[in-house]
Amino acid sequence: MAATSQAQRFEPTPNNLEAFWMPFTANRQFKSKPRLFVGAKDMHYTTHDGRQVLDATAGLWCCNAGHGRKPISEAVARQIAQMDYAPAFQMGHPAAFELASRLAAILPGDLDHVFFTNSGSESVDTALKIAIAYQRVKGQGTRVRLIGRERGYHGVGFGGISVGGIVSNRKFFGPLLNGVDHLPHTHNLEKNAFSKGEPEWGAHLADELERIVALHDASTIAAVIIEPVAGSTGVLIPPKGYLKKIRQICDKHGILLIFDEVITGFGRLGASFAAEHFGIQPDIITTAKGITSGTVPMGAVFVRKGIYDAFMESASENAIELFHGYTYSAHPVACAAALATLDIYRDEGLFEHAAELAPYWQDAVHSLRGTKNVIDLRNLGLIAGIELEPIPGKPTARAFDAFLKSYDKNLLIRTTGDIIAMSPPLIAQKNHIDQMFDILSGVLKTLD
């Protein structure tokens, strides 16, 4: 009787919201008044009640080519019909090698080898493992320490939250990895509020890496990992010269530099990657999201030729050089989606379009200066952060209210703390930007 009762209780129905434990979501609040998308095309989502919601976030920083792109869906359908899955351990399939070559061609410098993952979190953990293992195969096995940054976001694996610096992502999960230190973040409202593009103040904060090296000694440090533009923490733009100084200090001490480009990769700043935009060559790049325009889960880690070669040269013939990988590494369907996505980026010139649109985007962002409760505006490429004055004793409440009211007005934004983050699909046009900021401006004026 009890078993029958349980089976009836959990009978799946379209309107039963209880079974799904939603990620990074206030589950009780959401399930009391759900917001459901049932369709998506180009710049808009369709809601369960038939409204068209303008996407100002590219899904979750990922749908760079827009929604419902027919070339991608057709490529996915063809691949599933031809071959749904192939193992990547001791076997291969043509699309994996084609995709790796295509990606290497748009990467700067000698970042010419690709290790496939399934998410940004997996990419980060993979990059950290490669960095430590590389030091070992080079005969520098004491280099095991990792350096992240305060307010950094590097996914939700144990490696990622260890080098990350967002307190709520760390505090519930124990002591995390040993041997991790953190650089200070670069956000300073007093010095840099309302900067357009890269702020003037803050490059000296890179010198904190010298302090950490002096504390631990360079012989113990494997790698530094940073986001060129910190996205999920609220859009923190690097000060002018900051990334260059980080690169110089890493070179001085033989430390690998990892750029986490899960957000900034694939055109977000108007270039293929932030490394190209800033003219800084990291040793490793992590990515995901835009690699398939969010259509199929996939990630990748790009490494410089010398790193790959070190592994190849250190192992005996027929030996596995790196004991790491995933069941779904280079999944055929994900590869098909990624190849079709790269075609769209190339054929429609979306990276160039983003660069051309960036000045208009900047003007729209800074048109909000002087709006009630807005204490900072920041932008780079097609990214914006709009920081709101917190309600005393109610952190995050004001921005979340803006999120809900924007949704009701048919605009999708994203909030993190009391910061609104915006990152539209790269297919956006000026009229879309006008509509986004007309709605948002009206919403901000209504906030308590």
ABEGO torsion letter per residue (X at the ends): XAAAAAAAAABBBAABAAABBBBGBBAAAAAABBBBBABBBEABBBBAAGBBBBBAAGGBGABAAEBGBAAAAAAAAAAAAABABBBABGBBBAAAAAAAAAAAAABBEABABBBBBABAAAAAAAAAAAAAAAAAAAGBAABABBBBBBGBBAEABAAAAAABABAAAAAAAEAEBBGBBBBBBABBAAAABGBBEBBABGAAAAAAAAAAAAAAEAAABABBBBBABBAAAGGBBBBBGAAAAAAAAAAAAGBBBBBBAAAABGGAAGBABAAAAAGBBBABBBBBGAAAGGABBBBBBBBBAAAAAAAAAABBBGBBABBBEBAABGBAAAAAAAAAAAAAAAAAGAAAAAAAAAAAAAAAAAAABGBBGBABBBBBEBBBBBBBBBBBGBBGAAAAAAAAAAAAAGBBBBBBEABBBBBBBAABBAAAAAAAAAAAAAAAAABX
